[in-house]
Amino acid sequence: MPMTDREIVRGAFDAWSAGTGNPFELFAEQATITVVGNSVVSKTYSGRDAFLTGVIIPFHARMHTPPKPVIKGLYQDGEMVIVLFEINGVARDDQPYHNTYSWFLKMRNGKIVEGTTAFDSVAFNALWTRVPPE
């Protein structure tokens, strides 16, 4: 029996938490990803690479220790998988980083084709402006 999209996403988050993978590998090459709210990275990204280079790589370049996700809720309704999770890590200035994220992931053939994310923009912007990427 094939894995459900929920199980695929759970596996990617488990790998991220263990340091052996990440959910970003699930994004289809042409996925659209929207960061809602008023953060410094809020906009719609056309394509996985645009999202990785615009948000994920510079975010990780500001961290001293890799952030670890803790799933608080994981749901599937049809082709939509919803993940509520917390991230904890230490920034390069040795200050802790904590944030809660919600991801709404439209799945097709085991890949994320469309994603929407929301998080605490104040905490994110503080990290982004306080710590330059390395």
LUMLONU-852348 format. One record per atom (N, C-alpha, C): residue number from 1; residue in one letter; atom name; x, y, z negated. Coordinates in nm, 3 decimals. Layout:
{site NUM, "a", "CA", {X, Y, Z}}
...
// end
This chain:
{site 1, "m", "N", {0.084, -0.118, 0.000}}
{site 1, "m", "CA", {0.000, 0.000, 0.000}}
{site 1, "m", "C", {0.089, 0.125, 0.000}}
{site 2, "p", "N", {0.064, 0.219, 0.091}}
{site 2, "p", "CA", {0.148, 0.339, 0.096}}
{site 2, "p", "C", {0.128, 0.427, -0.028}}
{site 3, "m", "N", {0.230, 0.503, -0.059}}
{site 3, "m", "CA", {0.224, 0.594, -0.173}}
{site 3, "m", "C", {0.127, 0.707, -0.143}}
{site 4, "t", "N", {0.059, 0.755, -0.245}}
{site 4, "t", "CA", {-0.025, 0.873, -0.229}}
{site 4, "t", "C", {0.065, 0.996, -0.226}}
{site 5, "d", "N", {0.011, 1.107, -0.176}}
{site 5, "d", "CA", {0.088, 1.232, -0.176}}
{site 5, "d", "C", {0.124, 1.272, -0.319}}
{site 6, "r", "N", {0.035, 1.248, -0.411}}
{site 6, "r", "CA", {0.062, 1.279, -0.552}}
{site 6, "r", "C", {0.183, 1.200, -0.601}}
{site 7, "e", "N", {0.190, 1.073, -0.567}}
{site 7, "e", "CA", {0.303, 0.989, -0.607}}
{site 7, "e", "C", {0.433, 1.035, -0.541}}
{site 8, "i", "N", {0.424, 1.078, -0.416}}
{site 8, "i", "CA", {0.543, 1.128, -0.345}}
{site 8, "i", "C", {0.596, 1.253, -0.415}}
{site 9, "v", "N", {0.506, 1.346, -0.449}}
{site 9, "v", "CA", {0.547, 1.469, -0.517}}
{site 9, "v", "C", {0.602, 1.436, -0.655}}
{site 10, "r", "N", {0.537, 1.347, -0.728}}
{site 10, "r", "CA", {0.585, 1.306, -0.861}}
{site 10, "r", "C", {0.728, 1.250, -0.851}}
{site 11, "g", "N", {0.752, 1.165, -0.753}}
{site 11, "g", "CA", {0.885, 1.107, -0.734}}
{site 11, "g", "C", {0.990, 1.214, -0.707}}
{site 12, "a", "N", {0.955, 1.314, -0.627}}
{site 12, "a", "CA", {1.049, 1.422, -0.596}}
{site 12, "a", "C", {1.079, 1.505, -0.721}}
{site 13, "f", "N", {0.977, 1.531, -0.803}}
{site 13, "f", "CA", {0.999, 1.607, -0.927}}
{site 13, "f", "C", {1.079, 1.525, -1.028}}
{site 14, "d", "N", {1.053, 1.395, -1.035}}
{site 14, "d", "CA", {1.132, 1.309, -1.124}}
{site 14, "d", "C", {1.279, 1.310, -1.083}}
{site 15, "a", "N", {1.304, 1.305, -0.952}}
{site 15, "a", "CA", {1.443, 1.310, -0.902}}
{site 15, "a", "C", {1.507, 1.444, -0.934}}
{site 16, "w", "N", {1.431, 1.553, -0.922}}
{site 16, "w", "CA", {1.481, 1.686, -0.954}}
{site 16, "w", "C", {1.519, 1.692, -1.102}}
{site 17, "s", "N", {1.432, 1.644, -1.187}}
{site 17, "s", "CA", {1.459, 1.645, -1.330}}
{site 17, "s", "C", {1.582, 1.561, -1.365}}
{site 18, "a", "N", {1.602, 1.452, -1.292}}
{site 18, "a", "CA", {1.717, 1.363, -1.317}}
{site 18, "a", "C", {1.844, 1.412, -1.250}}
{site 19, "g", "N", {1.833, 1.516, -1.166}}
{site 19, "g", "CA", {1.950, 1.568, -1.095}}
{site 19, "g", "C", {1.990, 1.485, -0.975}}
{site 20, "t", "N", {1.898, 1.403, -0.924}}
{site 20, "t", "CA", {1.929, 1.315, -0.810}}
{site 20, "t", "C", {1.855, 1.354, -0.682}}
{site 21, "g", "N", {1.779, 1.461, -0.685}}
{site 21, "g", "CA", {1.704, 1.504, -0.566}}
{site 21, "g", "C", {1.625, 1.629, -0.600}}
{site 22, "n", "N", {1.534, 1.665, -0.512}}
{site 22, "n", "CA", {1.451, 1.782, -0.537}}
{site 22, "n", "C", {1.328, 1.779, -0.447}}
{site 23, "p", "N", {1.224, 1.853, -0.484}}
{site 23, "p", "CA", {1.103, 1.854, -0.403}}
{site 23, "p", "C", {1.117, 1.935, -0.275}}
{site 24, "f", "N", {1.221, 2.014, -0.262}}
{site 24, "f", "CA", {1.237, 2.098, -0.144}}
{site 24, "f", "C", {1.262, 2.013, -0.020}}
{site 25, "e", "N", {1.310, 1.891, -0.041}}
{site 25, "e", "CA", {1.330, 1.797, 0.069}}
{site 25, "e", "C", {1.198, 1.754, 0.131}}
{site 26, "l", "N", {1.088, 1.773, 0.058}}
{site 26, "l", "CA", {0.956, 1.734, 0.109}}
{site 26, "l", "C", {0.896, 1.837, 0.205}}
{site 27, "f", "N", {0.949, 1.960, 0.204}}
{site 27, "f", "CA", {0.893, 2.062, 0.292}}
{site 27, "f", "C", {0.924, 2.029, 0.437}}
{site 28, "a", "N", {0.820, 2.028, 0.520}}
{site 28, "a", "CA", {0.840, 2.009, 0.663}}
{site 28, "a", "C", {0.922, 2.126, 0.717}}
{site 29, "e", "N", {0.996, 2.102, 0.822}}
{site 29, "e", "CA", {1.083, 2.206, 0.879}}
{site 29, "e", "C", {1.005, 2.334, 0.912}}
{site 30, "q", "N", {0.885, 2.321, 0.963}}
{site 30, "q", "CA", {0.804, 2.437, 1.003}}
{site 30, "q", "C", {0.700, 2.476, 0.899}}
{site 31, "a", "N", {0.716, 2.433, 0.775}}
{site 31, "a", "CA", {0.620, 2.465, 0.669}}
{site 31, "a", "C", {0.613, 2.616, 0.648}}
{site 32, "t", "N", {0.497, 2.662, 0.606}}
{site 32, "t", "CA", {0.484, 2.801, 0.562}}
{site 32, "t", "C", {0.469, 2.798, 0.410}}
{site 33, "i", "N", {0.545, 2.885, 0.344}}
{site 33, "i", "CA", {0.545, 2.890, 0.199}}
{site 33, "i", "C", {0.517, 3.033, 0.158}}
{site 34, "t", "N", {0.414, 3.052, 0.076}}
{site 34, "t", "CA", {0.377, 3.184, 0.029}}
{site 34, "t", "C", {0.405, 3.195, -0.120}}
{site 35, "v", "N", {0.482, 3.296, -0.157}}
{site 35, "v", "CA", {0.505, 3.330, -0.297}}
{site 35, "v", "C", {0.411, 3.446, -0.326}}
{site 36, "v", "N", {0.308, 3.420, -0.408}}
{site 36, "v", "CA", {0.210, 3.523, -0.437}}
{site 36, "v", "C", {0.257, 3.609, -0.554}}
{site 37, "g", "N", {0.191, 3.722, -0.573}}
{site 37, "g", "CA", {0.223, 3.808, -0.686}}
{site 37, "g", "C", {0.312, 3.924, -0.646}}
{site 38, "n", "N", {0.382, 3.975, -0.745}}
{site 38, "n", "CA", {0.462, 4.096, -0.727}}
{site 38, "n", "C", {0.610, 4.074, -0.757}}
{site 39, "s", "N", {0.659, 3.955, -0.732}}
{site 39, "s", "CA", {0.801, 3.932, -0.756}}
{site 39, "s", "C", {0.883, 3.989, -0.641}}
{site 40, "v", "N", {1.013, 3.996, -0.661}}
{site 40, "v", "CA", {1.102, 4.048, -0.558}}
{site 40, "v", "C", {1.109, 3.955, -0.436}}
{site 41, "v", "N", {1.059, 3.833, -0.449}}
{site 41, "v", "CA", {1.061, 3.738, -0.337}}
{site 41, "v", "C", {0.921, 3.708, -0.284}}
{site 42, "s", "N", {0.821, 3.783, -0.330}}
{site 42, "s", "CA", {0.683, 3.758, -0.288}}
{site 42, "s", "C", {0.662, 3.795, -0.142}}
{site 43, "k", "N", {0.625, 3.695, -0.063}}
{site 43, "k", "CA", {0.589, 3.710, 0.077}}
{site 43, "k", "C", {0.565, 3.571, 0.133}}
{site 44, "t", "N", {0.532, 3.562, 0.260}}
{site 44, "t", "CA", {0.517, 3.433, 0.326}}
{site 44, "t", "C", {0.643, 3.403, 0.406}}
{site 45, "y", "N", {0.698, 3.284, 0.384}}
{site 45, "y", "CA", {0.819, 3.239, 0.452}}
{site 45, "y", "C", {0.779, 3.141, 0.562}}
{site 46, "s", "N", {0.826, 3.166, 0.682}}
{site 46, "s", "CA", {0.797, 3.079, 0.796}}
{site 46, "s", "C", {0.911, 2.981, 0.813}}
{site 47, "g", "N", {0.888, 2.859, 0.768}}
{site 47, "g", "CA", {0.989, 2.755, 0.780}}
{site 47, "g", "C", {1.061, 2.727, 0.650}}
{site 48, "r", "N", {1.095, 2.600, 0.631}}
{site 48, "r", "CA", {1.166, 2.554, 0.511}}
{site 48, "r", "C", {1.297, 2.630, 0.491}}
{site 49, "d", "N", {1.375, 2.648, 0.598}}
{site 49, "d", "CA", {1.506, 2.713, 0.584}}
{site 49, "d", "C", {1.492, 2.858, 0.537}}
{site 50, "a", "N", {1.390, 2.929, 0.584}}
{site 50, "a", "CA", {1.369, 3.067, 0.540}}
{site 50, "a", "C", {1.340, 3.072, 0.390}}
{site 51, "f", "N", {1.261, 2.977, 0.341}}
{site 51, "f", "CA", {1.230, 2.969, 0.199}}
{site 51, "f", "C", {1.354, 2.933, 0.117}}
{site 52, "l", "N", {1.429, 2.836, 0.165}}
{site 52, "l", "CA", {1.551, 2.795, 0.094}}
{site 52, "l", "C", {1.652, 2.908, 0.086}}
{site 53, "t", "N", {1.678, 2.976, 0.198}}
{site 53, "t", "CA", {1.779, 3.083, 0.198}}
{site 53, "t", "C", {1.728, 3.211, 0.133}}
{site 54, "g", "N", {1.597, 3.234, 0.135}}
{site 54, "g", "CA", {1.543, 3.356, 0.077}}
{site 54, "g", "C", {1.514, 3.347, -0.072}}
{site 55, "v", "N", {1.489, 3.226, -0.121}}
{site 55, "v", "CA", {1.447, 3.210, -0.261}}
{site 55, "v", "C", {1.531, 3.106, -0.336}}
{site 56, "i", "N", {1.530, 2.984, -0.290}}
{site 56, "i", "CA", {1.583, 2.872, -0.368}}
{site 56, "i", "C", {1.735, 2.880, -0.385}}
{site 57, "i", "N", {1.809, 2.899, -0.278}}
{site 57, "i", "CA", {1.955, 2.904, -0.288}}
{site 57, "i", "C", {2.001, 3.022, -0.373}}
{site 58, "p", "N", {1.948, 3.146, -0.350}}
{site 58, "p", "CA", {1.990, 3.256, -0.437}}
{site 58, "p", "C", {1.946, 3.240, -0.583}}
{site 59, "f", "N", {1.832, 3.173, -0.605}}
{site 59, "f", "CA", {1.788, 3.147, -0.742}}
{site 59, "f", "C", {1.889, 3.056, -0.812}}
{site 60, "h", "N", {1.923, 2.945, -0.749}}
{site 60, "h", "CA", {2.018, 2.850, -0.809}}
{site 60, "h", "C", {2.157, 2.912, -0.824}}
{site 61, "a", "N", {2.193, 3.007, -0.739}}
{site 61, "a", "CA", {2.323, 3.075, -0.749}}
{site 61, "a", "C", {2.329, 3.168, -0.870}}
{site 62, "r", "N", {2.216, 3.194, -0.932}}
{site 62, "r", "CA", {2.210, 3.277, -1.052}}
{site 62, "r", "C", {2.211, 3.194, -1.180}}
{site 63, "m", "N", {2.207, 3.063, -1.165}}
{site 63, "m", "CA", {2.194, 2.974, -1.280}}
{site 63, "m", "C", {2.329, 2.912, -1.316}}
{site 64, "h", "N", {2.354, 2.903, -1.447}}
{site 64, "h", "CA", {2.475, 2.837, -1.498}}
{site 64, "h", "C", {2.453, 2.686, -1.505}}
{site 65, "t", "N", {2.336, 2.648, -1.552}}
{site 65, "t", "CA", {2.299, 2.507, -1.554}}
{site 65, "t", "C", {2.179, 2.488, -1.463}}
{site 66, "p", "N", {2.173, 2.379, -1.392}}
{site 66, "p", "CA", {2.060, 2.357, -1.302}}
{site 66, "p", "C", {1.929, 2.355, -1.380}}
{site 67, "p", "N", {1.828, 2.423, -1.330}}
{site 67, "p", "CA", {1.699, 2.421, -1.399}}
{site 67, "p", "C", {1.636, 2.282, -1.393}}
{site 68, "k", "N", {1.568, 2.247, -1.498}}
{site 68, "k", "CA", {1.501, 2.117, -1.507}}
{site 68, "k", "C", {1.350, 2.139, -1.516}}
{site 69, "p", "N", {1.274, 2.076, -1.428}}
{site 69, "p", "CA", {1.129, 2.091, -1.434}}
{site 69, "p", "C", {1.066, 1.992, -1.533}}
{site 70, "v", "N", {0.960, 2.037, -1.596}}
{site 70, "v", "CA", {0.877, 1.950, -1.680}}
{site 70, "v", "C", {0.734, 1.967, -1.630}}
{site 71, "i", "N", {0.678, 1.860, -1.575}}
{site 71, "i", "CA", {0.542, 1.867, -1.521}}
{site 71, "i", "C", {0.442, 1.872, -1.636}}
{site 72, "k", "N", {0.351, 1.968, -1.628}}
{site 72, "k", "CA", {0.243, 1.982, -1.726}}
{site 72, "k", "C", {0.110, 1.933, -1.670}}
{site 73, "g", "N", {0.100, 1.930, -1.537}}
{site 73, "g", "CA", {-0.020, 1.880, -1.472}}
{site 73, "g", "C", {0.010, 1.849, -1.327}}
{site 74, "l", "N", {-0.049, 1.741, -1.275}}
{site 74, "l", "CA", {-0.027, 1.701, -1.136}}
{site 74, "l", "C", {-0.158, 1.642, -1.085}}
{site 75, "y", "N", {-0.213, 1.703, -0.981}}
{site 75, "y", "CA", {-0.346, 1.667, -0.933}}
{site 75, "y", "C", {-0.346, 1.656, -0.782}}
{site 76, "q", "N", {-0.437, 1.574, -0.730}}
{site 76, "q", "CA", {-0.454, 1.564, -0.586}}
{site 76, "q", "C", {-0.602, 1.569, -0.554}}
{site 77, "d", "N", {-0.635, 1.650, -0.453}}
{site 77, "d", "CA", {-0.770, 1.657, -0.400}}
{site 77, "d", "C", {-0.757, 1.657, -0.248}}
{site 78, "g", "N", {-0.783, 1.545, -0.186}}
{site 78, "g", "CA", {-0.765, 1.534, -0.042}}
{site 78, "g", "C", {-0.619, 1.551, -0.006}}
{site 79, "e", "N", {-0.591, 1.644, 0.085}}
{site 79, "e", "CA", {-0.452, 1.667, 0.128}}
{site 79, "e", "C", {-0.380, 1.771, 0.043}}
{site 80, "m", "N", {-0.446, 1.820, -0.063}}
{site 80, "m", "CA", {-0.386, 1.921, -0.150}}
{site 80, "m", "C", {-0.335, 1.857, -0.279}}
{site 81, "v", "N", {-0.206, 1.882, -0.308}}
{site 81, "v", "CA", {-0.147, 1.839, -0.435}}
{site 81, "v", "C", {-0.115, 1.966, -0.514}}
{site 82, "i", "N", {-0.154, 1.968, -0.639}}
{site 82, "i", "CA", {-0.132, 2.084, -0.726}}
{site 82, "i", "C", {-0.040, 2.041, -0.840}}
{site 83, "v", "N", {0.067, 2.117, -0.859}}
{site 83, "v", "CA", {0.163, 2.086, -0.965}}
{site 83, "v", "C", {0.176, 2.208, -1.056}}
{site 84, "l", "N", {0.157, 2.187, -1.185}}
{site 84, "l", "CA", {0.184, 2.289, -1.286}}
{site 84, "l", "C", {0.306, 2.240, -1.362}}
{site 85, "f", "N", {0.412, 2.324, -1.363}}
{site 85, "f", "CA", {0.535, 2.279, -1.429}}
{site 85, "f", "C", {0.609, 2.396, -1.491}}
{site 86, "e", "N", {0.693, 2.362, -1.586}}
{site 86, "e", "CA", {0.780, 2.460, -1.651}}
{site 86, "e", "C", {0.923, 2.435, -1.607}}
{site 87, "i", "N", {0.999, 2.542, -1.600}}
{site 87, "i", "CA", {1.141, 2.536, -1.568}}
{site 87, "i", "C", {1.218, 2.595, -1.686}}
{site 88, "n", "N", {1.319, 2.525, -1.728}}
{site 88, "n", "CA", {1.410, 2.576, -1.831}}
{site 88, "n", "C", {1.552, 2.562, -1.778}}
{site 89, "g", "N", {1.630, 2.666, -1.800}}
{site 89, "g", "CA", {1.769, 2.663, -1.758}}
{site 89, "g", "C", {1.845, 2.775, -1.825}}
{site 90, "v", "N", {1.973, 2.785, -1.794}}
{site 90, "v", "CA", {2.057, 2.891, -1.848}}
{site 90, "v", "C", {2.117, 2.966, -1.730}}
{site 91, "a", "N", {2.100, 3.099, -1.732}}
{site 91, "a", "CA", {2.153, 3.183, -1.625}}
{site 91, "a", "C", {2.304, 3.198, -1.639}}
{site 92, "r", "N", {2.367, 3.250, -1.536}}
{site 92, "r", "CA", {2.512, 3.269, -1.537}}
{site 92, "r", "C", {2.559, 3.367, -1.644}}
{site 93, "d", "N", {2.467, 3.452, -1.695}}
{site 93, "d", "CA", {2.504, 3.542, -1.805}}
{site 93, "d", "C", {2.475, 3.477, -1.942}}
{site 94, "d", "N", {2.456, 3.345, -1.941}}
{site 94, "d", "CA", {2.432, 3.264, -2.061}}
{site 94, "d", "C", {2.299, 3.294, -2.131}}
{site 95, "q", "N", {2.209, 3.364, -2.064}}
{site 95, "q", "CA", {2.076, 3.387, -2.118}}
{site 95, "q", "C", {1.982, 3.276, -2.071}}
{site 96, "p", "N", {1.891, 3.233, -2.158}}
{site 96, "p", "CA", {1.798, 3.127, -2.117}}
{site 96, "p", "C", {1.698, 3.180, -2.014}}
{site 97, "y", "N", {1.657, 3.092, -1.926}}
{site 97, "y", "CA", {1.551, 3.123, -1.830}}
{site 97, "y", "C", {1.439, 3.023, -1.851}}
{site 98, "h", "N", {1.319, 3.074, -1.869}}
{site 98, "h", "CA", {1.201, 2.989, -1.884}}
{site 98, "h", "C", {1.090, 3.050, -1.800}}
{site 99, "n", "N", {1.021, 2.966, -1.726}}
{site 99, "n", "CA", {0.908, 3.014, -1.647}}
{site 99, "n", "C", {0.812, 2.899, -1.624}}
{site 100, "t", "N", {0.688, 2.934, -1.600}}
{site 100, "t", "CA", {0.585, 2.837, -1.565}}
{site 100, "t", "C", {0.542, 2.863, -1.422}}
{site 101, "y", "N", {0.538, 2.758, -1.343}}
{site 101, "y", "CA", {0.507, 2.767, -1.201}}
{site 101, "y", "C", {0.383, 2.684, -1.169}}
{site 102, "s", "N", {0.307, 2.730, -1.072}}
{site 102, "s", "CA", {0.203, 2.646, -1.012}}
{site 102, "s", "C", {0.229, 2.640, -0.863}}
{site 103, "w", "N", {0.227, 2.520, -0.810}}
{site 103, "w", "CA", {0.247, 2.497, -0.667}}
{site 103, "w", "C", {0.121, 2.432, -0.611}}
{site 104, "f", "N", {0.073, 2.486, -0.503}}
{site 104, "f", "CA", {-0.039, 2.428, -0.428}}
{site 104, "f", "C", {0.019, 2.381, -0.295}}
{site 105, "l", "N", {0.020, 2.251, -0.274}}
{site 105, "l", "CA", {0.093, 2.191, -0.162}}
{site 105, "l", "C", {-0.002, 2.118, -0.068}}
{site 106, "k", "N", {-0.014, 2.166, 0.053}}
{site 106, "k", "CA", {-0.092, 2.096, 0.155}}
{site 106, "k", "C", {0.000, 1.994, 0.221}}
{site 107, "m", "N", {-0.040, 1.867, 0.213}}
{site 107, "m", "CA", {0.045, 1.758, 0.258}}
{site 107, "m", "C", {-0.007, 1.699, 0.389}}
{site 108, "r", "N", {0.086, 1.653, 0.470}}
{site 108, "r", "CA", {0.052, 1.579, 0.591}}
{site 108, "r", "C", {0.164, 1.479, 0.617}}
{site 109, "n", "N", {0.128, 1.352, 0.629}}
{site 109, "n", "CA", {0.225, 1.244, 0.654}}
{site 109, "n", "C", {0.341, 1.245, 0.553}}
{site 110, "g", "N", {0.308, 1.272, 0.426}}
{site 110, "g", "CA", {0.409, 1.269, 0.321}}
{site 110, "g", "C", {0.498, 1.391, 0.314}}
{site 111, "k", "N", {0.468, 1.493, 0.394}}
{site 111, "k", "CA", {0.547, 1.616, 0.395}}
{site 111, "k", "C", {0.460, 1.735, 0.357}}
{site 112, "i", "N", {0.522, 1.836, 0.298}}
{site 112, "i", "CA", {0.452, 1.960, 0.265}}
{site 112, "i", "C", {0.451, 2.047, 0.390}}
{site 113, "v", "N", {0.331, 2.080, 0.439}}
{site 113, "v", "CA", {0.320, 2.163, 0.559}}
{site 113, "v", "C", {0.284, 2.307, 0.524}}
{site 114, "e", "N", {0.230, 2.324, 0.403}}
{site 114, "e", "CA", {0.194, 2.459, 0.358}}
{site 114, "e", "C", {0.202, 2.461, 0.207}}
{site 115, "g", "N", {0.265, 2.564, 0.153}}
{site 115, "g", "CA", {0.277, 2.574, 0.008}}
{site 115, "g", "C", {0.247, 2.715, -0.040}}
{site 116, "t", "N", {0.187, 2.722, -0.157}}
{site 116, "t", "CA", {0.163, 2.850, -0.224}}
{site 116, "t", "C", {0.212, 2.834, -0.367}}
{site 117, "t", "N", {0.289, 2.931, -0.414}}
{site 117, "t", "CA", {0.342, 2.924, -0.550}}
{site 117, "t", "C", {0.314, 3.053, -0.625}}
{site 118, "a", "N", {0.288, 3.037, -0.754}}
{site 118, "a", "CA", {0.269, 3.151, -0.844}}
{site 118, "a", "C", {0.349, 3.124, -0.970}}
{site 119, "f", "N", {0.403, 3.231, -1.028}}
{site 119, "f", "CA", {0.484, 3.219, -1.149}}
{site 119, "f", "C", {0.489, 3.353, -1.218}}
{site 120, "d", "N", {0.551, 3.359, -1.335}}
{site 120, "d", "CA", {0.566, 3.484, -1.410}}
{site 120, "d", "C", {0.670, 3.571, -1.339}}
{site 121, "s", "N", {0.620, 3.672, -1.267}}
{site 121, "s", "CA", {0.711, 3.759, -1.190}}
{site 121, "s", "C", {0.802, 3.841, -1.279}}
{site 122, "v", "N", {0.757, 3.876, -1.399}}
{site 122, "v", "CA", {0.840, 3.958, -1.487}}
{site 122, "v", "C", {0.966, 3.880, -1.525}}
{site 123, "a", "N", {0.950, 3.755, -1.566}}
{site 123, "a", "CA", {1.066, 3.672, -1.603}}
{site 123, "a", "C", {1.156, 3.647, -1.482}}
{site 124, "f", "N", {1.094, 3.618, -1.368}}
{site 124, "f", "CA", {1.172, 3.592, -1.246}}
{site 124, "f", "C", {1.249, 3.716, -1.203}}
{site 125, "n", "N", {1.181, 3.831, -1.198}}
{site 125, "n", "CA", {1.247, 3.955, -1.156}}
{site 125, "n", "C", {1.359, 3.995, -1.250}}
{site 126, "a", "N", {1.341, 3.970, -1.380}}
{site 126, "a", "CA", {1.446, 4.002, -1.478}}
{site 126, "a", "C", {1.572, 3.923, -1.446}}
{site 127, "l", "N", {1.557, 3.793, -1.419}}
{site 127, "l", "CA", {1.672, 3.711, -1.382}}
{site 127, "l", "C", {1.734, 3.761, -1.252}}
{site 128, "w", "N", {1.651, 3.784, -1.151}}
{site 128, "w", "CA", {1.697, 3.820, -1.017}}
{site 128, "w", "C", {1.776, 3.950, -1.018}}
{site 129, "t", "N", {1.731, 4.048, -1.096}}
{site 129, "t", "CA", {1.799, 4.179, -1.097}}
{site 129, "t", "C", {1.915, 4.183, -1.197}}
{site 130, "r", "N", {1.909, 4.101, -1.301}}
{site 130, "r", "CA", {2.013, 4.101, -1.405}}
{site 130, "r", "C", {2.137, 4.023, -1.364}}
{site 131, "v", "N", {2.118, 3.914, -1.291}}
{site 131, "v", "CA", {2.228, 3.823, -1.261}}
{site 131, "v", "C", {2.251, 3.818, -1.110}}
{site 132, "p", "N", {2.368, 3.865, -1.064}}
{site 132, "p", "CA", {2.396, 3.855, -0.920}}
{site 132, "p", "C", {2.424, 3.709, -0.881}}
{site 133, "p", "N", {2.391, 3.672, -0.759}}
{site 133, "p", "CA", {2.420, 3.534, -0.717}}
{site 133, "p", "C", {2.570, 3.513, -0.703}}
{site 134, "e", "N", {2.612, 3.392, -0.730}}
{site 134, "e", "CA", {2.756, 3.360, -0.717}}
{site 134, "e", "C", {2.776, 3.261, -0.606}}
// end
